C-alpha cells in the first residue's frame, strides 16, 4: 500500500498500454492495427 501511495504522490504517470477500439470499445494494445474482438481496422 505504501508503494502505491508513493507512486501517486510522486506525480509520475505510466504511459498507457491499451486503447479503446472505436467500433466495439474493447481495450486493445496501442500498437494494434486491427481489433482482436471485432476485427475492425484501426487507423492512426
Biopython code that builds the backbone (N, CA, C, O; Angstrom):
import numpy as np
from Bio.PDB.StructureBuilder import StructureBuilder

atoms = [
    (1, "UNK", "N", (0.826, -1.187, 0.000)),
    (1, "UNK", "CA", (0.000, 0.000, 0.000)),
    (1, "UNK", "C", (0.866, 1.246, 0.000)),
    (1, "UNK", "O", (0.535, 2.239, -0.647)),
    (2, "UNK", "N", (1.986, 1.194, 0.731)),
    (2, "UNK", "CA", (2.865, 2.356, 0.792)),
    (2, "UNK", "C", (3.476, 2.670, -0.567)),
    (2, "UNK", "O", (3.616, 3.839, -0.927)),
    (3, "UNK", "N", (3.840, 1.642, -1.323)),
    (3, "UNK", "CA", (4.419, 1.865, -2.651)),
    (3, "UNK", "C", (3.398, 2.535, -3.573)),
    (3, "UNK", "O", (3.746, 3.428, -4.346)),
    (4, "UNK", "N", (2.170, 2.111, -3.490)),
    (4, "UNK", "CA", (1.118, 2.706, -4.299)),
    (4, "UNK", "C", (0.911, 4.174, -3.928)),
    (4, "UNK", "O", (0.752, 5.021, -4.807)),
    (5, "UNK", "N", (0.912, 4.468, -2.654)),
    (5, "UNK", "CA", (0.758, 5.837, -2.191)),
    (5, "UNK", "C", (1.922, 6.703, -2.653)),
    (5, "UNK", "O", (1.711, 7.833, -3.093)),
    (6, "UNK", "N", (3.140, 6.195, -2.561)),
    (6, "UNK", "CA", (4.318, 6.936, -3.016)),
    (6, "UNK", "C", (4.240, 7.218, -4.508)),
    (6, "UNK", "O", (4.574, 8.315, -4.956)),
    (7, "UNK", "N", (3.806, 6.242, -5.264)),
    (7, "UNK", "CA", (3.712, 6.394, -6.715)),
    (7, "UNK", "C", (2.709, 7.485, -7.077)),
    (7, "UNK", "O", (2.945, 8.267, -7.998)),
    (8, "UNK", "N", (1.608, 7.540, -6.365)),
    (8, "UNK", "CA", (0.593, 8.551, -6.635)),
    (8, "UNK", "C", (1.084, 9.939, -6.238)),
    (8, "UNK", "O", (0.769, 10.916, -6.917)),
    (9, "UNK", "N", (1.839, 10.044, -5.164)),
    (9, "UNK", "CA", (2.349, 11.324, -4.704)),
    (9, "UNK", "C", (3.475, 11.850, -5.587)),
    (9, "UNK", "O", (3.645, 13.062, -5.714)),
    (10, "UNK", "N", (4.246, 10.950, -6.198)),
    (10, "UNK", "CA", (5.390, 11.371, -6.994)),
    (10, "UNK", "C", (4.965, 12.088, -8.270)),
    (10, "UNK", "O", (5.760, 12.834, -8.839)),
    (11, "UNK", "N", (3.752, 11.886, -8.728)),
    (11, "UNK", "CA", (3.259, 12.557, -9.913)),
    (11, "UNK", "C", (3.656, 11.877, -11.205)),
    (11, "UNK", "O", (3.292, 12.349, -12.282)),
    (12, "UNK", "N", (4.394, 10.778, -11.127)),
    (12, "UNK", "CA", (4.772, 10.059, -12.333)),
    (12, "UNK", "C", (3.567, 9.288, -12.849)),
    (12, "UNK", "O", (2.849, 8.634, -12.093)),
    (13, "UNK", "N", (3.370, 9.384, -14.144)),
    (13, "UNK", "CA", (2.289, 8.626, -14.742)),
    (13, "UNK", "C", (2.885, 7.637, -15.734)),
    (13, "UNK", "O", (3.853, 7.940, -16.431)),
    (14, "UNK", "N", (2.305, 6.480, -15.784)),
    (14, "UNK", "CA", (2.760, 5.455, -16.711)),
    (14, "UNK", "C", (2.103, 5.690, -18.062)),
    (14, "UNK", "O", (0.957, 6.131, -18.139)),
    (15, "UNK", "N", (2.833, 5.394, -19.116)),
    (15, "UNK", "CA", (2.266, 5.503, -20.445)),
    (15, "UNK", "C", (1.201, 4.434, -20.611)),
    (15, "UNK", "O", (1.384, 3.299, -20.170)),
    (16, "UNK", "N", (0.098, 4.785, -21.241)),
    (16, "UNK", "CA", (-0.950, 3.774, -21.442)),
    (16, "UNK", "C", (-0.478, 2.684, -22.391)),
    (16, "UNK", "O", (0.258, 2.954, -23.341)),
    (17, "UNK", "N", (-0.894, 1.476, -22.139)),
    (17, "UNK", "CA", (-0.503, 0.352, -22.987)),
    (17, "UNK", "C", (-1.668, -0.140, -23.830)),
    (17, "UNK", "O", (-1.491, -0.975, -24.717)),
    (18, "UNK", "N", (-2.860, 0.379, -23.552)),
    (18, "UNK", "CA", (-4.045, -0.044, -24.281)),
    (18, "UNK", "C", (-4.875, 1.162, -24.691)),
    (18, "UNK", "O", (-4.789, 2.232, -24.089)),
    (19, "UNK", "N", (-5.677, 0.967, -25.723)),
    (19, "UNK", "CA", (-6.616, 1.990, -26.175)),
    (19, "UNK", "C", (-7.940, 1.313, -26.483)),
    (19, "UNK", "O", (-8.005, 0.090, -26.613)),
    (20, "UNK", "N", (-8.986, 2.100, -26.600)),
    (20, "UNK", "CA", (-10.304, 1.553, -26.889)),
    (20, "UNK", "C", (-10.512, 1.459, -28.391)),
    (20, "UNK", "O", (-10.169, 2.385, -29.127)),
    (21, "UNK", "N", (-11.063, 0.361, -28.842)),
    (21, "UNK", "CA", (-11.425, 0.181, -30.244)),
    (21, "UNK", "C", (-12.579, 1.143, -30.553)),
    (21, "UNK", "O", (-13.547, 1.198, -29.794)),
    (22, "UNK", "N", (-12.493, 1.900, -31.652)),
    (22, "UNK", "CA", (-13.570, 2.840, -31.966)),
    (22, "UNK", "C", (-14.887, 2.163, -32.341)),
    (22, "UNK", "O", (-15.941, 2.794, -32.270)),
    (23, "UNK", "N", (-14.846, 0.907, -32.732)),
    (23, "UNK", "CA", (-16.064, 0.197, -33.140)),
    (23, "UNK", "C", (-16.755, -0.481, -31.960)),
    (23, "UNK", "O", (-17.942, -0.258, -31.722)),
    (24, "UNK", "N", (-16.004, -1.316, -31.216)),
    (24, "UNK", "CA", (-16.639, -2.113, -30.155)),
    (24, "UNK", "C", (-16.248, -1.669, -28.744)),
    (24, "UNK", "O", (-16.767, -2.195, -27.759)),
    (25, "UNK", "N", (-15.329, -0.698, -28.647)),
    (25, "UNK", "CA", (-14.879, -0.127, -27.377)),
    (25, "UNK", "C", (-14.131, -1.105, -26.472)),
    (25, "UNK", "O", (-13.976, -0.844, -25.279)),
    (26, "UNK", "N", (-13.667, -2.221, -27.023)),
    (26, "UNK", "CA", (-12.838, -3.156, -26.268)),
    (26, "UNK", "C", (-11.429, -2.587, -26.144)),
    (26, "UNK", "O", (-10.993, -1.824, -27.006)),
    (27, "UNK", "N", (-10.724, -2.945, -25.095)),
    (27, "UNK", "CA", (-9.355, -2.484, -24.932)),
    (27, "UNK", "C", (-8.410, -3.342, -25.758)),
    (27, "UNK", "O", (-8.425, -4.570, -25.671)),
    (28, "UNK", "N", (-7.592, -2.678, -26.556)),
    (28, "UNK", "CA", (-6.622, -3.352, -27.416)),
    (28, "UNK", "C", (-5.264, -2.683, -27.232)),
    (28, "UNK", "O", (-5.212, -1.531, -26.801)),
    (29, "UNK", "N", (-4.167, -3.366, -27.544)),
    (29, "UNK", "CA", (-2.848, -2.760, -27.407)),
    (29, "UNK", "C", (-2.708, -1.503, -28.270)),
    (29, "UNK", "O", (-3.312, -1.409, -29.338)),
    (30, "UNK", "N", (-1.916, -0.546, -27.805)),
    (30, "UNK", "CA", (-1.697, 0.719, -28.509)),
    (30, "UNK", "C", (-1.205, 0.486, -29.938)),
    (30, "UNK", "O", (-1.646, 1.168, -30.863)),
    (31, "UNK", "N", (-0.300, -0.468, -30.121)),
    (31, "UNK", "CA", (0.305, -0.696, -31.431)),
    (31, "UNK", "C", (-0.551, -1.550, -32.371)),
    (31, "UNK", "O", (-0.148, -1.804, -33.506)),
    (32, "UNK", "N", (-1.713, -1.991, -31.919)),
    (32, "UNK", "CA", (-2.559, -2.846, -32.747)),
    (32, "UNK", "C", (-3.079, -2.087, -33.961)),
    (32, "UNK", "O", (-3.427, -0.910, -33.875)),
    (33, "UNK", "N", (-3.126, -2.786, -35.097)),
    (33, "UNK", "CA", (-3.671, -2.211, -36.323)),
    (33, "UNK", "C", (-5.080, -2.713, -36.584)),
    (33, "UNK", "O", (-5.815, -2.149, -37.395)),
    (34, "UNK", "N", (-5.448, -3.787, -35.883)),
    (34, "UNK", "CA", (-6.764, -4.381, -36.065)),
    (34, "UNK", "C", (-7.253, -4.874, -34.701)),
    (34, "UNK", "O", (-6.479, -5.431, -33.921)),
    (35, "UNK", "N", (-8.534, -4.667, -34.423)),
    (35, "UNK", "CA", (-9.124, -5.100, -33.153)),
    (35, "UNK", "C", (-9.214, -6.617, -33.127)),
    (35, "UNK", "O", (-9.669, -7.231, -34.092)),
    (36, "UNK", "N", (-8.781, -7.224, -32.025)),
    (36, "UNK", "CA", (-8.824, -8.681, -31.924)),
    (36, "UNK", "C", (-10.225, -9.212, -31.617)),
    (36, "UNK", "O", (-10.456, -10.419, -31.686)),
    (37, "UNK", "N", (-11.155, -8.326, -31.282)),
    (37, "UNK", "CA", (-12.504, -8.769, -30.955)),
    (37, "UNK", "C", (-13.463, -8.625, -32.140)),
    (37, "UNK", "O", (-14.200, -9.556, -32.465)),
    (38, "UNK", "N", (-13.448, -7.447, -32.786)),
    (38, "UNK", "CA", (-14.390, -7.231, -33.889)),
    (38, "UNK", "C", (-13.687, -7.146, -35.242)),
    (38, "UNK", "O", (-14.352, -6.992, -36.266)),
    (39, "UNK", "N", (-12.397, -7.241, -35.268)),
    (39, "UNK", "CA", (-11.528, -7.203, -36.466)),
    (39, "UNK", "C", (-11.617, -5.891, -37.247)),
    (39, "UNK", "O", (-11.284, -5.857, -38.431)),
    (40, "UNK", "N", (-12.057, -4.826, -36.606)),
    (40, "UNK", "CA", (-12.078, -3.524, -37.264)),
    (40, "UNK", "C", (-10.657, -3.037, -37.488)),
    (40, "UNK", "O", (-9.782, -3.238, -36.646)),
    (41, "UNK", "N", (-10.433, -2.393, -38.631)),
    (41, "UNK", "CA", (-9.121, -1.826, -38.921)),
    (41, "UNK", "C", (-9.010, -0.521, -38.152)),
    (41, "UNK", "O", (-9.893, 0.334, -38.226)),
    (42, "UNK", "N", (-7.913, -0.377, -37.409)),
    (42, "UNK", "CA", (-7.695, 0.799, -36.579)),
    (42, "UNK", "C", (-6.759, 1.748, -37.319)),
    (42, "UNK", "O", (-5.636, 1.369, -37.651)),
    (43, "UNK", "N", (-7.197, 2.959, -37.578)),
    (43, "UNK", "CA", (-6.376, 3.966, -38.238)),
    (43, "UNK", "C", (-5.503, 4.690, -37.238)),
    (43, "UNK", "O", (-5.750, 4.650, -36.033)),
    (44, "UNK", "N", (-4.486, 5.347, -37.747)),
    (44, "UNK", "CA", (-3.564, 6.084, -36.859)),
    (44, "UNK", "C", (-4.047, 7.460, -36.590)),
    (44, "UNK", "O", (-3.396, 8.212, -35.866)),
]
sb = StructureBuilder()
sb.init_structure("model")
sb.init_model(0)
sb.init_chain("A")
sb.init_seg("    ")
for serial, (resi, resn, name, xyz) in enumerate(atoms, 1):
    if name == "N":
        sb.init_residue(resn, " ", resi, " ")
    sb.init_atom(name, np.array(xyz, "f"), 0.0, 1.0, " ", f" {name:<3s}", serial, name[0])
structure = sb.get_structure()
